[in-house]
Amino acid sequence: ISNLRDRDELQMTDYAKLCIDKMYQKSNVGVAVNFLTDFPAEYSDEDKSKYVAHDPGLWLNYLTKTYKKVISRTDYMEGDVTFIILK
């Protein structure tokens, strides 16, 4: 990994996968997860350094390979994606 930011993003992605797996195991119906996909225009560079913007295509690919029923919604807020994973 080329820099600290890339390493932090990889660690955050791995952590998110573990959390999603655990929530799914404990759920009766399913889970919903929400990811930032882009930074709003009003975010300062300092704000941007605190958050990770995720690639929704990579997440959709991972989730559909891991779970059977996945719904992707992008109509909540600009720069945001919600995945609903049903049992």
OpenMM code with the backbone's topology and positions (N, CA, C; nanometers):
from openmm import Vec3, app, unit

residues = "ILE SER ASN LEU ARG ASP ARG ASP GLU LEU GLN MET THR ASP TYR ALA LYS LEU CYS ILE ASP LYS MET TYR GLN LYS SER ASN VAL GLY VAL ALA VAL ASN PHE LEU THR ASP PHE PRO ALA GLU TYR SER ASP GLU ASP LYS SER LYS TYR VAL ALA HIS ASP PRO GLY LEU TRP LEU ASN TYR LEU THR LYS THR TYR LYS LYS VAL ILE SER ARG THR ASP TYR MET GLU GLY ASP VAL THR PHE ILE ILE LEU LYS".split()
positions = [
    Vec3(0.0857, -0.1174, 0.0000),
    Vec3(0.0000, 0.0000, 0.0000),
    Vec3(0.0898, 0.1230, 0.0000),
    Vec3(0.0563, 0.2169, -0.0839),
    Vec3(0.1482, 0.3263, -0.1111),
    Vec3(0.1544, 0.4330, -0.0029),
    Vec3(0.0474, 0.4575, 0.0680),
    Vec3(0.0538, 0.5629, 0.1689),
    Vec3(-0.0371, 0.5315, 0.2869),
    Vec3(-0.0264, 0.6143, 0.3892),
    Vec3(-0.1015, 0.5926, 0.5124),
    Vec3(-0.2523, 0.5971, 0.4879),
    Vec3(-0.2972, 0.6895, 0.4048),
    Vec3(-0.4411, 0.7030, 0.3758),
    Vec3(-0.4940, 0.5749, 0.3126),
    Vec3(-0.4212, 0.5176, 0.2170),
    Vec3(-0.4635, 0.3920, 0.1538),
    Vec3(-0.4727, 0.2800, 0.2576),
    Vec3(-0.3757, 0.2735, 0.3475),
    Vec3(-0.3759, 0.1704, 0.4504),
    Vec3(-0.4960, 0.1884, 0.5429),
    Vec3(-0.5242, 0.3129, 0.5818),
    Vec3(-0.6386, 0.3407, 0.6684),
    Vec3(-0.7698, 0.3013, 0.6008),
    Vec3(-0.7819, 0.3287, 0.4709),
    Vec3(-0.9026, 0.2920, 0.3976),
    Vec3(-0.9180, 0.1404, 0.3906),
    Vec3(-0.8090, 0.0694, 0.3684),
    Vec3(-0.8138, -0.0765, 0.3642),
    Vec3(-0.8554, -0.1320, 0.5001),
    Vec3(-0.7980, -0.0784, 0.6068),
    Vec3(-0.8355, -0.1237, 0.7406),
    Vec3(-0.9824, -0.0942, 0.7692),
    Vec3(-1.0319, 0.0226, 0.7282),
    Vec3(-1.1721, 0.0580, 0.7493),
    Vec3(-1.2625, -0.0351, 0.6707),
    Vec3(-1.2245, -0.0692, 0.5492),
    Vec3(-1.3040, -0.1611, 0.4676),
    Vec3(-1.3084, -0.2996, 0.5306),
    Vec3(-1.1952, -0.3488, 0.5747),
    Vec3(-1.1918, -0.4797, 0.6412),
    Vec3(-1.2766, -0.4789, 0.7680),
    Vec3(-1.2674, -0.3721, 0.8446),
    Vec3(-1.3460, -0.3598, 0.9673),
    Vec3(-1.4957, -0.3554, 0.9348),
    Vec3(-1.5328, -0.2808, 0.8319),
    Vec3(-1.6737, -0.2727, 0.7921),
    Vec3(-1.7263, -0.4100, 0.7504),
    Vec3(-1.6466, -0.4858, 0.6776),
    Vec3(-1.6882, -0.6209, 0.6379),
    Vec3(-1.7128, -0.7091, 0.7599),
    Vec3(-1.6240, -0.7027, 0.8584),
    Vec3(-1.6421, -0.7806, 0.9813),
    Vec3(-1.7697, -0.7394, 1.0541),
    Vec3(-1.7949, -0.6096, 1.0618),
    Vec3(-1.9159, -0.5602, 1.1288),
    Vec3(-2.0421, -0.6053, 1.0555),
    Vec3(-2.0417, -0.5939, 0.9241),
    Vec3(-2.1580, -0.6360, 0.8451),
    Vec3(-2.1829, -0.7853, 0.8643),
    Vec3(-2.0781, -0.8663, 0.8588),
    Vec3(-2.0923, -1.0113, 0.8790),
    Vec3(-2.1527, -1.0415, 1.0153),
    Vec3(-2.1047, -0.9750, 1.1193),
    Vec3(-2.1539, -0.9984, 1.2557),
    Vec3(-2.3001, -0.9536, 1.2696),
    Vec3(-2.3323, -0.8376, 1.2150),
    Vec3(-2.4711, -0.7897, 1.2223),
    Vec3(-2.5643, -0.8853, 1.1487),
    Vec3(-2.5212, -0.9318, 1.0327),
    Vec3(-2.6027, -1.0235, 0.9529),
    Vec3(-2.6268, -1.1538, 1.0292),
    Vec3(-2.5230, -1.2065, 1.0917),
    Vec3(-2.5365, -1.3304, 1.1685),
    Vec3(-2.6372, -1.3155, 1.2819),
    Vec3(-2.6407, -1.1999, 1.3445),
    Vec3(-2.7266, -1.1778, 1.4599),
    Vec3(-2.8678, -1.1323, 1.4223),
    Vec3(-2.8889, -1.0958, 1.2971),
    Vec3(-3.0191, -1.0420, 1.2571),
    Vec3(-3.1197, -1.1528, 1.2268),
    Vec3(-3.2458, -1.1168, 1.2374),
    Vec3(-3.3538, -1.2079, 1.2003),
    Vec3(-3.4016, -1.1825, 1.0576),
    Vec3(-3.3993, -1.0580, 1.0163),
    Vec3(-3.4516, -1.0197, 0.8852),
    Vec3(-3.3409, -0.9759, 0.7900),
    Vec3(-3.2452, -0.9015, 0.8407),
    Vec3(-3.1365, -0.8501, 0.7578),
    Vec3(-3.0772, -0.7259, 0.8209),
    Vec3(-2.9925, -0.6586, 0.7473),
    Vec3(-2.9267, -0.5369, 0.7964),
    Vec3(-2.9238, -0.4314, 0.6863),
    Vec3(-2.9070, -0.3082, 0.7291),
    Vec3(-2.8865, -0.1976, 0.6355),
    Vec3(-2.7576, -0.1273, 0.6754),
    Vec3(-2.6754, -0.0963, 0.5777),
    Vec3(-2.5516, -0.0225, 0.6017),
    Vec3(-2.5452, 0.0947, 0.5055),
    Vec3(-2.4833, 0.2000, 0.5505),
    Vec3(-2.4786, 0.3231, 0.4757),
    Vec3(-2.3338, 0.3672, 0.4611),
    Vec3(-2.2946, 0.4051, 0.3404),
    Vec3(-2.1577, 0.4489, 0.3149),
    Vec3(-2.1565, 0.5848, 0.2465),
    Vec3(-2.0602, 0.6646, 0.2839),
    Vec3(-2.0308, 0.7889, 0.2147),
    Vec3(-1.9591, 0.7512, 0.0850),
    Vec3(-2.0040, 0.8050, -0.0276),
    Vec3(-1.9413, 0.7723, -0.1556),
    Vec3(-1.8686, 0.8926, -0.2170),
    Vec3(-1.8967, 1.0102, -0.1660),
    Vec3(-1.8317, 1.1316, -0.2136),
    Vec3(-1.8439, 1.2354, -0.1029),
    Vec3(-1.7594, 1.3331, -0.1038),
    Vec3(-1.7625, 1.4354, -0.0007),
    Vec3(-1.8502, 1.5523, -0.0451),
    Vec3(-1.9421, 1.5949, 0.0390),
    Vec3(-2.0218, 1.7130, 0.0065),
    Vec3(-1.9314, 1.8347, -0.0169),
    Vec3(-1.9757, 1.9246, -0.1005),
    Vec3(-1.8961, 2.0416, -0.1375),
    Vec3(-1.8556, 2.1249, -0.0164),
    Vec3(-1.9391, 2.1260, 0.0861),
    Vec3(-1.9095, 2.2102, 0.2018),
    Vec3(-1.8053, 2.1501, 0.2966),
    Vec3(-1.7625, 2.0255, 0.2718),
    Vec3(-1.6598, 1.9638, 0.3572),
    Vec3(-1.5253, 2.0322, 0.3356),
    Vec3(-1.4612, 2.0674, 0.4435),
    Vec3(-1.3258, 2.1241, 0.4360),
    Vec3(-1.2266, 2.0091, 0.4183),
    Vec3(-1.1029, 2.0427, 0.3875),
    Vec3(-0.9990, 1.9400, 0.3770),
    Vec3(-0.9833, 1.8668, 0.5100),
    Vec3(-0.9997, 1.9399, 0.6199),
    Vec3(-0.9909, 1.8774, 0.7524),
    Vec3(-1.1043, 1.7755, 0.7712),
    Vec3(-1.2261, 1.8130, 0.7295),
    Vec3(-1.3383, 1.7192, 0.7377),
    Vec3(-1.3108, 1.5957, 0.6530),
    Vec3(-1.2625, 1.6168, 0.5317),
    Vec3(-1.2353, 1.5054, 0.4408),
    Vec3(-1.1314, 1.4099, 0.4973),
    Vec3(-1.0377, 1.4617, 0.5753),
    Vec3(-0.9333, 1.3755, 0.6313),
    Vec3(-0.9871, 1.2841, 0.7418),
    Vec3(-1.1053, 1.3139, 0.7926),
    Vec3(-1.1642, 1.2350, 0.9017),
    Vec3(-1.2512, 1.1205, 0.8515),
    Vec3(-1.2893, 1.1227, 0.7258),
    Vec3(-1.3847, 1.0263, 0.6717),
    Vec3(-1.3257, 0.9503, 0.5535),
    Vec3(-1.3910, 0.8399, 0.5196),
    Vec3(-1.3524, 0.7611, 0.4029),
    Vec3(-1.4702, 0.7588, 0.3071),
    Vec3(-1.4475, 0.7954, 0.1829),
    Vec3(-1.5486, 0.7826, 0.0789),
    Vec3(-1.5262, 0.6481, 0.0106),
    Vec3(-1.6292, 0.5657, 0.0098),
    Vec3(-1.6182, 0.4296, -0.0426),
    Vec3(-1.6662, 0.4222, -0.1876),
    Vec3(-1.6128, 0.3273, -0.2615),
    Vec3(-1.6550, 0.3008, -0.3983),
    Vec3(-1.7781, 0.2099, -0.3916),
    Vec3(-1.8968, 0.2599, -0.4298),
    Vec3(-2.0177, 0.1784, -0.4171),
    Vec3(-2.0160, 0.0547, -0.5063),
    Vec3(-1.9472, 0.0612, -0.6195),
    Vec3(-1.9377, -0.0545, -0.7084),
    Vec3(-1.8613, -0.1690, -0.6456),
    Vec3(-1.7526, -0.1351, -0.5767),
    Vec3(-1.6753, -0.2388, -0.5087),
    Vec3(-1.7574, -0.3032, -0.3972),
    Vec3(-1.8310, -0.2194, -0.3223),
    Vec3(-1.9145, -0.2750, -0.2154),
    Vec3(-2.0271, -0.3609, -0.2718),
    Vec3(-2.0923, -0.3150, -0.3779),
    Vec3(-2.2001, -0.3938, -0.4373),
    Vec3(-2.1468, -0.5278, -0.4853),
    Vec3(-2.0319, -0.5280, -0.5479),
    Vec3(-1.9694, -0.6512, -0.5947),
    Vec3(-1.9426, -0.7460, -0.4771),
    Vec3(-1.8822, -0.6950, -0.3713),
    Vec3(-1.8535, -0.7778, -0.2537),
    Vec3(-1.9819, -0.8326, -0.1906),
    Vec3(-2.0788, -0.7447, -0.1701),
    Vec3(-2.2007, -0.7869, -0.1006),
    Vec3(-2.2817, -0.8882, -0.1808),
    Vec3(-2.2909, -0.8703, -0.3116),
    Vec3(-2.3682, -0.9660, -0.3916),
    Vec3(-2.2985, -1.1006, -0.4037),
    Vec3(-2.1669, -1.1017, -0.3902),
    Vec3(-2.0945, -1.2294, -0.3897),
    Vec3(-2.1036, -1.2988, -0.2541),
    Vec3(-2.1247, -1.2216, -0.1487),
    Vec3(-2.1250, -1.2749, -0.0125),
    Vec3(-2.2655, -1.3111, 0.0351),
    Vec3(-2.3649, -1.2351, -0.0061),
    Vec3(-2.5027, -1.2529, 0.0408),
    Vec3(-2.5960, -1.2726, -0.0781),
    Vec3(-2.7103, -1.3342, -0.0539),
    Vec3(-2.8022, -1.3671, -0.1630),
    Vec3(-2.8920, -1.2516, -0.2037),
    Vec3(-2.9403, -1.1739, -0.1068),
    Vec3(-3.0379, -1.0688, -0.1361),
    Vec3(-2.9828, -0.9331, -0.0937),
    Vec3(-2.9437, -0.8533, -0.1918),
    Vec3(-2.8848, -0.7221, -0.1641),
    Vec3(-2.9595, -0.6160, -0.2449),
    Vec3(-3.0001, -0.5121, -0.1773),
    Vec3(-3.0662, -0.3978, -0.2412),
    Vec3(-2.9737, -0.2773, -0.2251),
    Vec3(-2.9542, -0.2032, -0.3329),
    Vec3(-2.8711, -0.0831, -0.3293),
    Vec3(-2.9607, 0.0377, -0.3525),
    Vec3(-2.9488, 0.1375, -0.2645),
    Vec3(-3.0291, 0.2595, -0.2793),
    Vec3(-2.9378, 0.3805, -0.2774),
    Vec3(-2.9590, 0.4685, -0.3727),
    Vec3(-2.8804, 0.5916, -0.3789),
    Vec3(-2.9707, 0.7141, -0.3766),
    Vec3(-3.0948, 0.6975, -0.3342),
    Vec3(-3.1906, 0.8074, -0.3377),
    Vec3(-3.2071, 0.8783, -0.2036),
    Vec3(-3.1224, 0.8473, -0.1076),
    Vec3(-3.1337, 0.9076, 0.0248),
    Vec3(-3.0711, 1.0465, 0.0286),
    Vec3(-2.9460, 1.0534, -0.0144),
    Vec3(-2.8730, 1.1788, -0.0086),
    Vec3(-2.7579, 1.1726, -0.1097),
    Vec3(-2.7267, 1.2848, -0.1704),
    Vec3(-2.6160, 1.2876, -0.2658),
    Vec3(-2.4856, 1.2511, -0.1954),
    Vec3(-2.4057, 1.1667, -0.2609),
    Vec3(-2.2788, 1.1253, -0.2040),
    Vec3(-2.2931, 1.0169, -0.0987),
    Vec3(-2.3993, 0.9375, -0.1106),
    Vec3(-2.4334, 0.8422, -0.0076),
    Vec3(-2.4976, 0.7197, -0.0723),
    Vec3(-2.4678, 0.5998, -0.0200),
    Vec3(-2.5326, 0.4782, -0.0687),
    Vec3(-2.5741, 0.3947, 0.0514),
    Vec3(-2.6893, 0.3319, 0.0410),
    Vec3(-2.7377, 0.2410, 0.1441),
    Vec3(-2.7537, 0.1037, 0.0817),
    Vec3(-2.7002, 0.0036, 0.1500),
    Vec3(-2.7188, -0.1354, 0.1082),
    Vec3(-2.8056, -0.2043, 0.2122),
    Vec3(-2.9075, -0.2723, 0.1647),
    Vec3(-2.9963, -0.3508, 0.2497),
    Vec3(-2.9681, -0.4967, 0.2155),
    Vec3(-2.9329, -0.5737, 0.3175),
    Vec3(-2.8969, -0.7148, 0.2987),
    Vec3(-3.0018, -0.7971, 0.3720),
    Vec3(-3.0814, -0.8709, 0.2972),
    Vec3(-3.1911, -0.9486, 0.3555),
    Vec3(-3.1552, -1.0949, 0.3660),
    Vec3(-3.2150, -1.1602, 0.4650),
    Vec3(-3.1943, -1.3045, 0.4825),
    Vec3(-3.2931, -1.3798, 0.3955),
] * unit.nanometer
topology = app.Topology()
chain = topology.addChain("A")
for resn in residues:
    res = topology.addResidue(resn, chain)
    for name in ("N", "CA", "C"):
        topology.addAtom(name, app.Element.getBySymbol(name[0]), res)
